[in-house]
Amino acid sequence: MNGVYGRKFTSKKTGYTNKWIFLPAAGYREGTGLSNAGSNGNYLSSFLHPDYPEYAIGLYFHSGGVDLGINSRYCGQSVRPVFFE
């Protein structure tokens, strides 16, 4: 979108199907290195694993699709703030 690699997510909720959000393929940081920028998006949520708080639920996208999973919190991943009405 406008020269930035990423993925557009469109709402499927009734009454909001014209709403969407663009998430850049920002990759992630590990130490001082940056990995997968421009090809993958790694987004961390605030939902921690109940037994292992060093992990959280995250969204991961790449050219093959979109996945939800458990991601390490020590890696620098993007966080998308969301406003709730």
C-alpha positions in Angstrom: 0.0 0.0 0.0 1.6 3.3 -1.1 4.9 1.5 -1.6 4.8 -0.2 1.9 4.7 -4.0 2.0 2.1 -5.4 4.4 -1.4 -6.8 4.5 -4.9 -5.2 4.6 -7.4 -6.8 6.9 -11.1 -6.1 6.3 -13.8 -6.4 8.9 -16.4 -9.2 8.4 -18.6 -7.9 11.3 -22.1 -6.8 10.2 -22.3 -3.0 9.9 -18.5 -2.7 9.8 -17.7 -4.4 6.5 -16.4 -1.2 5.0 -13.8 -0.9 7.8 -10.2 -2.1 7.4 -6.7 -1.8 8.8 -3.3 -2.0 7.1 -0.5 -3.7 9.0 3.0 -3.1 7.6 5.4 -6.0 7.2 7.7 -4.6 9.8 9.4 -7.9 10.7 10.9 -8.2 14.2 14.0 -7.4 16.2 16.2 -9.9 18.0 19.0 -8.2 19.8 20.3 -5.5 17.4 19.3 -7.3 14.3 16.1 -6.8 12.2 14.6 -9.8 10.5 12.0 -10.2 7.7 11.2 -6.5 7.4 9.4 -6.0 4.2 8.2 -9.6 3.9 6.6 -10.6 7.2 4.5 -9.0 9.9 4.8 -10.0 13.5 2.3 -8.4 15.9 2.1 -9.1 19.6 -1.1 -9.0 21.6 -1.6 -8.3 25.4 -2.8 -11.8 26.0 -0.1 -13.7 27.9 0.3 -17.4 28.0 -1.2 -18.5 31.4 1.7 -20.8 32.3 4.6 -19.0 30.5 4.3 -15.2 30.8 7.4 -14.8 28.6 5.1 -15.7 25.7 2.0 -14.0 24.3 -0.6 -14.6 21.6 0.5 -13.0 18.4 -0.5 -12.5 14.8 2.0 -13.5 12.1 1.6 -12.9 8.3 3.8 -13.8 5.3 3.3 -14.4 1.6 1.7 -17.8 2.4 -1.0 -16.6 4.7 -1.9 -15.4 8.2 -1.4 -17.3 11.5 -2.2 -16.8 15.2 0.2 -18.4 17.6 2.4 -18.1 20.7 5.3 -15.7 20.3 8.3 -14.9 22.5 8.0 -11.5 24.1 11.7 -11.0 24.2 11.8 -10.4 20.4 10.9 -6.9 19.4 7.6 -7.2 17.6 5.1 -4.6 16.5 2.1 -3.7 18.7 -1.0 -2.2 17.1 -3.0 -0.1 19.5 -6.7 -0.5 19.0 -9.5 1.9 20.1 -12.6 0.4 21.5 -15.9 2.3 21.4 
